[in-house]
Amino acid sequence: YKGTEVVATVTETSYTVEGLEADTEYCYAVSAVNEIGESELSETACATTFAEGTVLVSIGEGAISNFSAPIYNIGGTVYSLSQQIYTYDEMGYNGGYADIHAISFYKLSGDNNNRNIVVYLQNVEKETYTNNSDWVEFSDEDIVFEGEFNFGVAGEWVTINLPTPFEYTGSNLVLTVYDKTGTGYGYDYTKCDKVASSGVAVWRGLYVTKAEVMDLSQVSTYYGTAMKTTSYETPANSYFVNNVKFRTMPIEGDPILDAPTGLAATANNHSSITLTWNAIEGANRYNVYSGTEKIASVKDAEYTYAGLEAETEYCFTVTAINSGGESEHSAEACATTEVFEGCNVNFTLTDQYNDGWDGCYLVVEYDGLTETFNCPASTS
């Protein structure tokens, strides 16, 4: 029902109403019907449709179940802090600006809990963490939400509406959530997504828990835990971030820039090529393409592409990015990698503790190539 009007009669416990006006509140109630008759109406539930032009940025498909983010409070660990990096490519704005109006997480399981949280958003160039204390520092100026929030029921998206939209400026985005409720409540599992396997440098989530209030001005002193599955989970040993949705509204930006000029490609050796081009005033970054595939997004007017095949021609174009979006492609530039004549490298390994070579291996990296060698079977 919408008011006294019957909108639909269905046999399932869900229904989608379509053809509604943008940015308008609608309220509905339902009744149950059997062979005897119809029940009283339920309580009314209301929702407001998105404003016209809204873009819903959905990141991930929720292939991983975890309870470390956005909040993690169990037992005595009643204060938690999580921080996650979402990339420029994942945001999908290709350099354009947008206002972020809401953030949603998918709750897989857990109780219906009210939590006292603080949410921070920041535009950054940082792509990954390098160690357990490599937090992106933040301050009160970065707060986009503070107060009580109901984390909803299992099997639903839970949405944090931001009182004031956050201006996203076409970069990577850091999302930080501090739960300062002060009481634990058990596990809340949320949908997450793998960003890389163990050993690959795309560590994009950190979390830490404390039994006492955290001094967030000293966040760089906190030893966090990587958001990573264990060897017993599926997929095993994989870094992850929350499956998340950002409700955004594009901001009209500056006029799109002209295509970059002066692109040159120079082979450095058998496996890498360096690209240079003329910098453009007003460009926030540049996208580098090989054919139709985007291979990099960089801040400076230079890029080195490594790990290539020897004696092979590669061709490239670049585009310029500003708040208005992406320019046309530059003229193409090509280069051919050099002949690989090989190299000899000798290593001497010493068992200085004289306790055997069990589990030992040697990784050799040279000019984009990697080889792994097992150590001798015994000290002899």
C-alpha angles and dihedrals in degrees: 000000000000101000103313094334119105105228098182145342113223140168096215129074095244137056136178118218111208137186095049130152119262121255093010131130117235126186127200142178132192136212133198121236131198136158091286097053147271128320128227116279120271123239113288119261120198136195136173120227119234119270115260111274095028115153118204109209107203116190120193136353101249099250093153129060116210142151104208097090150089085358132001118187123153131149112328095351094089101155121061138179126193130180128187135180121220115192134236089245093051092051088057098208094117092217097322122129126241142172114241110216103173144009123212133194127189113237113209099180144344139090127301099264137176112218132185104228143168119209124199130189127191137177107228143162092220112115105179143008118251100198143001094275098043094112122158102244116233140182142198089278088068095056114121098168134018128171145051116338130182111224091205132215131311119278097031141095112252116207131206108203112207114227089213119027117246116233110233111201104197099270135102114301129224118205116195124183123188118190108202098167093120097217129085123225112175135268124334110191117204134184114264137175135224115247098178145340123263112288096029114114100240100102101157107162135064132175137177134184130205138183090221138048111287124236097223092189085070096048092128088067093057116101104221133195121240117244095243135134120243126245088260096056130082116273091026125221094001129147114229147177131204119282097243143175125210117198104214142176117208117239118219105247139193121298112287112264127245118262115276117262135207097041111175129179121205126183111227097188139317095312112029140056127193120215124201131177141165114285116239122219110240096023113135093192143334131241117219119209135192103198105316094332118100106223101175147003113210140175098218130060093251137072136176117209112202138181094054130151118263121252092014130129117231126187128201145184131189135207131201122234129206136152089287094058137252128342128224117280121274123240111286122262124194137192136176120226117236130254114277109228096178130233139233120228122182122201131187116202120197124199092216094174093045092224100123136260101271110151094000122141137165124222116201119194121186130166096332095320125109130195128178121207127189116230121243116292092241141007089263 
